[in-house]
Amino acid sequence: MKTKESKIPEATIKRLSTYINCLERLQVEKHPVISSEMLGEYCQVSPAQIRKDLSYFGEFGVRGVGYDTKKLEAEIKEILGLNYNWPTTVVGVGKLGLALLNFTLFSQHGFSITAAFDNEPGKIGTELAGGIIIQPTSAIEDTVRDRGILIGVITTPADAAQKVADQLVAGGIQGLLNFAPTKVKVPEEITLRNVSITSELDNLAYLMTQKKKTRRR
């Protein structure tokens, strides 16, 4: 599959993930062929936007007929790299970390959680779903290296995040998803995503406030 040389907008990549979730539901409902109009209705995205997003990666579907649902799902998964196995670890087994460890969609999308770490003595040695044993954070570097873990998910308090990131990088991690309430720094070759839940909530509050102001006018 060929990709246009121009940089793909980040918003397009996010929508591709949405399309995957919608297509999975559509298959269950036995829609072997789907139009951009139907997919747009399910995903709450305009048909024109769907066609534009897909056009970055080549030609899809048949004009006047639509897309083969299973084939389109497989092609988008290939674009996103979801047809690979991504060994993953979670560091910080608090409420958020535990929720992520129990998130079944991880495995369905190719993210195989093989290790979990925490620095609380009372949690270390606890067996989680799937037979994962919580290890001390001091074991991060060796475990990541020995198990070939490629992705690290950080759900620690802010003051521990950078040290954990350094340990994961030293172990050979290639990508980091950071949920800690602070940004971390990593070498350029590491793919990093800082996810701020509070920023998203602040943005939501702002948008809601603006809508209220508009209604009052």
Phi and psi restraints in degrees (value plus and minus 20) as a CYANA .aco file:
   2 LYS   PHI    -114.6   -74.6
   2 LYS   PSI     120.7   160.7
   3 THR   PHI    -131.7   -91.7
   3 THR   PSI     119.9   159.9
   4 LYS   PHI     -81.1   -41.1
   4 LYS   PSI     128.1   168.1
   5 GLU   PHI     -87.4   -47.4
   5 GLU   PSI     -47.4    -7.4
   6 SER   PHI     -84.0   -44.0
   6 SER   PSI     129.4   169.4
   7 LYS   PHI     -84.0   -44.0
   7 LYS   PSI     112.9   152.9
   8 ILE   PHI     -97.8   -57.8
   8 ILE   PSI     107.5   147.5
   9 PRO   PHI     -80.2   -40.2
   9 PRO   PSI     120.8   160.8
  10 GLU   PHI     -80.0   -40.0
  10 GLU   PSI     -55.9   -15.9
  11 ALA   PHI     -81.3   -41.3
  11 ALA   PSI     -53.9   -13.9
  12 THR   PHI     -84.4   -44.4
  12 THR   PSI     -64.2   -24.2
  13 ILE   PHI     -81.4   -41.4
  13 ILE   PSI     -60.5   -20.5
  14 LYS   PHI     -83.8   -43.8
  14 LYS   PSI     -59.7   -19.7
  15 ARG   PHI     -88.7   -48.7
  15 ARG   PSI     -52.8   -12.8
  16 LEU   PHI     -78.8   -38.8
  16 LEU   PSI     -58.8   -18.8
  17 SER   PHI     -83.2   -43.2
  17 SER   PSI     -59.3   -19.3
  18 THR   PHI     -83.6   -43.6
  18 THR   PSI     -61.0   -21.0
  19 TYR   PHI     -82.1   -42.1
  19 TYR   PSI     -58.8   -18.8
  20 ILE   PHI     -79.3   -39.3
  20 ILE   PSI     -68.6   -28.6
  21 ASN   PHI     -81.1   -41.1
  21 ASN   PSI     -60.0   -20.0
  22 CYS   PHI     -87.8   -47.8
  22 CYS   PSI     -63.0   -23.0
  23 LEU   PHI     -83.8   -43.8
  23 LEU   PSI     -56.6   -16.6
  24 GLU   PHI     -82.4   -42.4
  24 GLU   PSI     -59.6   -19.6
  25 ARG   PHI     -90.1   -50.1
  25 ARG   PSI     -57.7   -17.7
  26 LEU   PHI     -84.7   -44.7
  26 LEU   PSI     -56.2   -16.2
  27 GLN   PHI     -82.4   -42.4
  27 GLN   PSI     -61.5   -21.5
  28 VAL   PHI     -80.0   -40.0
  28 VAL   PSI     -56.4   -16.4
  29 GLU   PHI    -104.3   -64.3
  29 GLU   PSI     -11.5    28.5
  30 LYS   PHI      41.0    81.0
  30 LYS   PSI      34.2    74.2
  31 HIS   PHI    -127.5   -87.5
  31 HIS   PSI      71.9   111.9
  32 PRO   PHI     -86.9   -46.9
  32 PRO   PSI     -47.8    -7.8
  33 VAL   PHI    -149.1  -109.1
  33 VAL   PSI     119.4   159.4
  34 ILE   PHI    -157.0  -117.0
  34 ILE   PSI     120.1   160.1
  35 SER   PHI    -109.7   -69.7
  35 SER   PSI     144.1   184.1
  36 SER   PHI     -84.9   -44.9
  36 SER   PSI     -48.1    -8.1
  37 GLU   PHI     -86.5   -46.5
  37 GLU   PSI     -65.1   -25.1
  38 MET   PHI     -88.2   -48.2
  38 MET   PSI     -63.3   -23.3
  39 LEU   PHI     -83.2   -43.2
  39 LEU   PSI     -58.6   -18.6
  40 GLY   PHI     -83.4   -43.4
  40 GLY   PSI     -58.3   -18.3
  41 GLU   PHI     -85.4   -45.4
  41 GLU   PSI     -61.6   -21.6
  42 TYR   PHI     -87.8   -47.8
  42 TYR   PSI     -58.7   -18.7
  43 CYS   PHI    -113.9   -73.9
  43 CYS   PSI     -26.5    13.5
  44 GLN   PHI      39.5    79.5
  44 GLN   PSI      24.6    64.6
  45 VAL   PHI    -151.0  -111.0
  45 VAL   PSI     122.6   162.6
  46 SER   PHI     -86.1   -46.1
  46 SER   PSI     125.0   165.0
  47 PRO   PHI     -75.6   -35.6
  47 PRO   PSI     -57.9   -17.9
  48 ALA   PHI     -83.2   -43.2
  48 ALA   PSI     -57.5   -17.5
  49 GLN   PHI     -87.7   -47.7
  49 GLN   PSI     -60.2   -20.2
  50 ILE   PHI     -80.9   -40.9
  50 ILE   PSI     -67.0   -27.0
  51 ARG   PHI     -83.2   -43.2
  51 ARG   PSI     -58.2   -18.2
  52 LYS   PHI     -86.2   -46.2
  52 LYS   PSI     -64.5   -24.5
  53 ASP   PHI     -80.0   -40.0
  53 ASP   PSI     -65.0   -25.0
  54 LEU   PHI     -90.5   -50.5
  54 LEU   PSI     -48.0    -8.0
  55 SER   PHI     -84.8   -44.8
  55 SER   PSI     -40.3    -0.3
  56 TYR   PHI     -85.1   -45.1
  56 TYR   PSI     -41.9    -1.9
  57 PHE   PHI    -135.1   -95.1
  57 PHE   PSI     -14.7    25.3
  58 GLY   PHI     107.7   147.7
  58 GLY   PSI    -182.3  -142.3
  59 GLU   PHI    -117.8   -77.8
  59 GLU   PSI     110.7   150.7
  60 PHE   PHI    -147.9  -107.9
  60 PHE   PSI     124.2   164.2
  61 GLY   PHI      51.1    91.1
  61 GLY   PSI    -197.7  -157.7
  62 VAL   PHI    -143.3  -103.3
  62 VAL   PSI     107.1   147.1
  63 ARG   PHI     -77.4   -37.4
  63 ARG   PSI     110.3   150.3
  64 GLY   PHI      64.1   104.1
  64 GLY   PSI     -29.2    10.8
  65 VAL   PHI    -133.9   -93.9
  65 VAL   PSI     -73.2   -33.2
  66 GLY   PHI     103.5   143.5
  66 GLY   PSI    -178.9  -138.9
  67 TYR   PHI    -131.8   -91.8
  67 TYR   PSI     122.5   162.5
  68 ASP   PHI     -90.7   -50.7
  68 ASP   PSI      96.1   136.1
  69 THR   PHI     -78.1   -38.1
  69 THR   PSI     -70.4   -30.4
  70 LYS   PHI     -85.2   -45.2
  70 LYS   PSI     -60.4   -20.4
  71 LYS   PHI     -86.5   -46.5
  71 LYS   PSI     -61.8   -21.8
  72 LEU   PHI     -84.7   -44.7
  72 LEU   PSI     -61.2   -21.2
  73 GLU   PHI     -80.7   -40.7
  73 GLU   PSI     -65.0   -25.0
  74 ALA   PHI     -83.5   -43.5
  74 ALA   PSI     -59.7   -19.7
  75 GLU   PHI     -89.0   -49.0
  75 GLU   PSI     -58.9   -18.9
  76 ILE   PHI     -88.8   -48.8
  76 ILE   PSI     -57.6   -17.6
  77 LYS   PHI     -82.6   -42.6
  77 LYS   PSI     -57.1   -17.1
  78 GLU   PHI     -85.8   -45.8
  78 GLU   PSI     -61.3   -21.3
  79 ILE   PHI     -79.8   -39.8
  79 ILE   PSI     -63.9   -23.9
  80 LEU   PHI    -100.8   -60.8
  80 LEU   PSI     -29.6    10.4
  81 GLY   PHI      59.5    99.5
  81 GLY   PSI       3.7    43.7
  82 LEU   PHI    -107.3   -67.3
  82 LEU   PSI     -21.3    18.7
  83 ASN   PHI    -112.6   -72.6
  83 ASN   PSI      -8.7    31.3
  84 TYR   PHI    -128.2   -88.2
  84 TYR   PSI     144.2   184.2
  85 ASN   PHI    -117.3   -77.3
  85 ASN   PSI     103.5   143.5
  86 TRP   PHI    -132.6   -92.6
  86 TRP   PSI      76.5   116.5
  87 PRO   PHI     -79.2   -39.2
  87 PRO   PSI     108.5   148.5
  88 THR   PHI    -152.9  -112.9
  88 THR   PSI     130.3   170.3
  89 THR   PHI    -151.7  -111.7
  89 THR   PSI     132.1   172.1
  90 VAL   PHI    -136.3   -96.3
  90 VAL   PSI     108.7   148.7
  91 VAL   PHI    -133.3   -93.3
  91 VAL   PSI      96.7   136.7
  92 GLY   PHI      89.3   129.3
  92 GLY   PSI      72.7   112.7
  93 VAL   PHI    -120.2   -80.2
  93 VAL   PSI      37.3    77.3
  94 GLY   PHI    -107.6   -67.6
  94 GLY   PSI    -175.8  -135.8
  95 LYS   PHI     -83.3   -43.3
  95 LYS   PSI     -64.6   -24.6
  96 LEU   PHI     -88.4   -48.4
  96 LEU   PSI     -66.4   -26.4
  97 GLY   PHI     -79.3   -39.3
  97 GLY   PSI     -62.0   -22.0
  98 LEU   PHI     -85.4   -45.4
  98 LEU   PSI     -59.0   -19.0
  99 ALA   PHI     -82.9   -42.9
  99 ALA   PSI     -60.7   -20.7
 100 LEU   PHI     -88.0   -48.0
 100 LEU   PSI     -57.3   -17.3
 101 LEU   PHI     -84.6   -44.6
 101 LEU   PSI     -48.1    -8.1
 102 ASN   PHI    -116.8   -76.8
 102 ASN   PSI     -12.9    27.1
 103 PHE   PHI    -100.9   -60.9
 103 PHE   PSI      85.1   125.1
 104 THR   PHI     -87.2   -47.2
 104 THR   PSI     -44.8    -4.8
 105 LEU   PHI     -86.2   -46.2
 105 LEU   PSI     -40.1    -0.1
 106 PHE   PHI     -75.0   -35.0
 106 PHE   PSI     -74.8   -34.8
 107 SER   PHI     -86.2   -46.2
 107 SER   PSI     -54.2   -14.2
 108 GLN   PHI     -85.7   -45.7
 108 GLN   PSI     -45.0    -5.0
 109 HIS   PHI    -122.3   -82.3
 109 HIS   PSI      -6.6    33.4
 110 GLY   PHI      72.5   112.5
 110 GLY   PSI     -14.4    25.6
 111 PHE   PHI    -118.5   -78.5
 111 PHE   PSI      86.9   126.9
 112 SER   PHI    -118.9   -78.9
 112 SER   PSI      86.0   126.0
 113 ILE   PHI     -98.2   -58.2
 113 ILE   PSI      97.2   137.2
 114 THR   PHI    -134.2   -94.2
 114 THR   PSI     -26.2    13.8
 115 ALA   PHI    -177.1  -137.1
 115 ALA   PSI     133.7   173.7
 116 ALA   PHI    -161.9  -121.9
 116 ALA   PSI     125.4   165.4
 117 PHE   PHI    -154.7  -114.7
 117 PHE   PSI     130.0   170.0
 118 ASP   PHI    -176.9  -136.9
 118 ASP   PSI     139.9   179.9
 119 ASN   PHI    -126.5   -86.5
 119 ASN   PSI     -15.6    24.4
 120 GLU   PHI    -105.4   -65.4
 120 GLU   PSI     101.2   141.2
 121 PRO   PHI     -74.2   -34.2
 121 PRO   PSI     -54.5   -14.5
 122 GLY   PHI     -89.3   -49.3
 122 GLY   PSI     -39.3     0.7
 123 LYS   PHI    -115.6   -75.6
 123 LYS   PSI     -47.5    -7.5
 124 ILE   PHI     -83.2   -43.2
 124 ILE   PSI     110.8   150.8
 125 GLY   PHI      75.1   115.1
 125 GLY   PSI     -29.0    11.0
 126 THR   PHI     -92.5   -52.5
 126 THR   PSI     116.0   156.0
 127 GLU   PHI    -112.3   -72.3
 127 GLU   PSI     109.8   149.8
 128 LEU   PHI    -123.4   -83.4
 128 LEU   PSI     158.4   198.4
 129 ALA   PHI     -77.3   -37.3
 129 ALA   PSI     121.1   161.1
 130 GLY   PHI      63.2   103.2
 130 GLY   PSI     -12.7    27.3
 131 GLY   PHI      59.5    99.5
 131 GLY   PSI      -8.5    31.5
 132 ILE   PHI     -95.9   -55.9
 132 ILE   PSI     108.9   148.9
 133 ILE   PHI    -121.2   -81.2
 133 ILE   PSI     107.6   147.6
 134 ILE   PHI     -87.5   -47.5
 134 ILE   PSI     105.2   145.2
 135 GLN   PHI    -127.0   -87.0
 135 GLN   PSI     139.9   179.9
 136 PRO   PHI     -90.9   -50.9
 136 PRO   PSI     131.1   171.1
 137 THR   PHI     -83.1   -43.1
 137 THR   PSI     -39.9     0.1
 138 SER   PHI     -85.9   -45.9
 138 SER   PSI     -36.2     3.8
 139 ALA   PHI    -115.6   -75.6
 139 ALA   PSI     -17.0    23.0
 140 ILE   PHI     -76.8   -36.8
 140 ILE   PSI     -74.6   -34.6
 141 GLU   PHI     -79.1   -39.1
 141 GLU   PSI     -69.1   -29.1
 142 ASP   PHI     -85.7   -45.7
 142 ASP   PSI     -62.8   -22.8
 143 THR   PHI     -86.4   -46.4
 143 THR   PSI     -63.9   -23.9
 144 VAL   PHI     -79.2   -39.2
 144 VAL   PSI     -63.6   -23.6
 145 ARG   PHI     -88.3   -48.3
 145 ARG   PSI     -66.1   -26.1
 146 ASP   PHI     -87.3   -47.3
 146 ASP   PSI     -54.1   -14.1
 147 ARG   PHI    -117.0   -77.0
 147 ARG   PSI     -20.5    19.5
 148 GLY   PHI      44.1    84.1
 148 GLY   PSI      15.9    55.9
 149 ILE   PHI     -91.7   -51.7
 149 ILE   PSI     113.5   153.5
 150 LEU   PHI    -126.2   -86.2
 150 LEU   PSI     -46.5    -6.5
 151 ILE   PHI    -144.7  -104.7
 151 ILE   PSI     112.8   152.8
 152 GLY   PHI    -135.5   -95.5
 152 GLY   PSI     117.1   157.1
 153 VAL   PHI    -135.4   -95.4
 153 VAL   PSI      99.6   139.6
 154 ILE   PHI    -122.3   -82.3
 154 ILE   PSI     101.5   141.5
 155 THR   PHI    -150.2  -110.2
 155 THR   PSI      16.4    56.4
 156 THR   PHI    -110.0   -70.0
 156 THR   PSI     150.2   190.2
 157 PRO   PHI     -82.3   -42.3
 157 PRO   PSI     141.3   181.3
 158 ALA   PHI     -77.6   -37.6
 158 ALA   PSI     -60.7   -20.7
 159 ASP   PHI     -90.5   -50.5
 159 ASP   PSI     -32.3     7.7
 160 ALA   PHI    -124.5   -84.5
 160 ALA   PSI     -31.1     8.9
 161 ALA   PHI     -82.0   -42.0
 161 ALA   PSI     -66.7   -26.7
 162 GLN   PHI     -85.9   -45.9
 162 GLN   PSI     -61.6   -21.6
 163 LYS   PHI     -81.5   -41.5
 163 LYS   PSI     -62.9   -22.9
 164 VAL   PHI     -82.5   -42.5
 164 VAL   PSI     -64.1   -24.1
 165 ALA   PHI     -78.5   -38.5
 165 ALA   PSI     -63.0   -23.0
 166 ASP   PHI     -82.4   -42.4
 166 ASP   PSI     -61.3   -21.3
 167 GLN   PHI     -85.5   -45.5
 167 GLN   PSI     -62.0   -22.0
 168 LEU   PHI     -84.5   -44.5
 168 LEU   PSI     -62.4   -22.4
 169 VAL   PHI     -84.0   -44.0
 169 VAL   PSI     -62.1   -22.1
 170 ALA   PHI     -82.3   -42.3
 170 ALA   PSI     -49.6    -9.6
 171 GLY   PHI     -99.2   -59.2
 171 GLY   PSI     -32.3     7.7
 172 GLY   PHI      87.7   127.7
 172 GLY   PSI      -3.6    36.4
 173 ILE   PHI     -81.7   -41.7
 173 ILE   PSI     129.4   169.4
 174 GLN   PHI    -130.4   -90.4
 174 GLN   PSI     -42.1    -2.1
 175 GLY   PHI    -162.4  -122.4
 175 GLY   PSI     124.3   164.3
 176 LEU   PHI    -149.4  -109.4
 176 LEU   PSI     115.0   155.0
 177 LEU   PHI    -135.4   -95.4
 177 LEU   PSI      91.1   131.1
 178 ASN   PHI    -125.8   -85.8
 178 ASN   PSI      92.1   132.1
 179 PHE   PHI    -116.9   -76.9
 179 PHE   PSI     -26.4    13.6
 180 ALA   PHI     -82.2   -42.2
 180 ALA   PSI     127.0   167.0
 181 PRO   PHI     -95.2   -55.2
 181 PRO   PSI      25.4    65.4
 182 THR   PHI    -182.0  -142.0
 182 THR   PSI     133.3   173.3
 183 LYS   PHI    -104.2   -64.2
 183 LYS   PSI     127.3   167.3
 184 VAL   PHI    -135.2   -95.2
 184 VAL   PSI     138.4   178.4
 185 LYS   PHI    -132.2   -92.2
 185 LYS   PSI     117.0   157.0
 186 VAL   PHI    -159.0  -119.0
 186 VAL   PSI     143.1   183.1
 187 PRO   PHI     -79.3   -39.3
 187 PRO   PSI     135.1   175.1
 188 GLU   PHI     -78.2   -38.2
 188 GLU   PSI     -50.9   -10.9
 189 GLU   PHI     -94.0   -54.0
 189 GLU   PSI     -29.9    10.1
 190 ILE   PHI    -110.8   -70.8
 190 ILE   PSI     110.9   150.9
 191 THR   PHI    -103.1   -63.1
 191 THR   PSI     102.2   142.2
 192 LEU   PHI    -143.5  -103.5
 192 LEU   PSI     115.7   155.7
 193 ARG   PHI    -147.9  -107.9
 193 ARG   PSI      96.0   136.0
 194 ASN   PHI    -113.2   -73.2
 194 ASN   PSI      98.4   138.4
 195 VAL   PHI    -129.4   -89.4
 195 VAL   PSI      94.7   134.7
 196 SER   PHI    -126.1   -86.1
 196 SER   PSI      86.9   126.9
 197 ILE   PHI     -85.6   -45.6
 197 ILE   PSI     -59.7   -19.7
 198 THR   PHI     -85.3   -45.3
 198 THR   PSI     -57.1   -17.1
 199 SER   PHI     -84.0   -44.0
 199 SER   PSI     -59.4   -19.4
 200 GLU   PHI     -84.6   -44.6
 200 GLU   PSI     -60.4   -20.4
 201 LEU   PHI     -87.7   -47.7
 201 LEU   PSI     -59.4   -19.4
 202 ASP   PHI     -81.0   -41.0
 202 ASP   PSI     -62.0   -22.0
 203 ASN   PHI     -84.2   -44.2
 203 ASN   PSI     -61.9   -21.9
 204 LEU   PHI     -81.3   -41.3
 204 LEU   PSI     -65.1   -25.1
 205 ALA   PHI     -81.2   -41.2
 205 ALA   PSI     -61.3   -21.3
 206 TYR   PHI     -81.2   -41.2
 206 TYR   PSI     -68.0   -28.0
 207 LEU   PHI     -82.8   -42.8
 207 LEU   PSI     -60.0   -20.0
 208 MET   PHI     -85.5   -45.5
 208 MET   PSI     -59.1   -19.1
 209 THR   PHI     -84.5   -44.5
 209 THR   PSI     -61.1   -21.1
 210 GLN   PHI     -84.3   -44.3
 210 GLN   PSI     -57.6   -17.6
 211 LYS   PHI     -85.3   -45.3
 211 LYS   PSI     -59.0   -19.0
 212 LYS   PHI     -83.2   -43.2
 212 LYS   PSI     -61.9   -21.9
 213 LYS   PHI     -84.9   -44.9
 213 LYS   PSI     -58.2   -18.2
 214 THR   PHI     -85.7   -45.7
 214 THR   PSI     -59.6   -19.6
 215 ARG   PHI     -86.7   -46.7
 215 ARG   PSI     -48.6    -8.6
 216 ARG   PHI     -96.7   -56.7
 216 ARG   PSI     -38.0     2.0
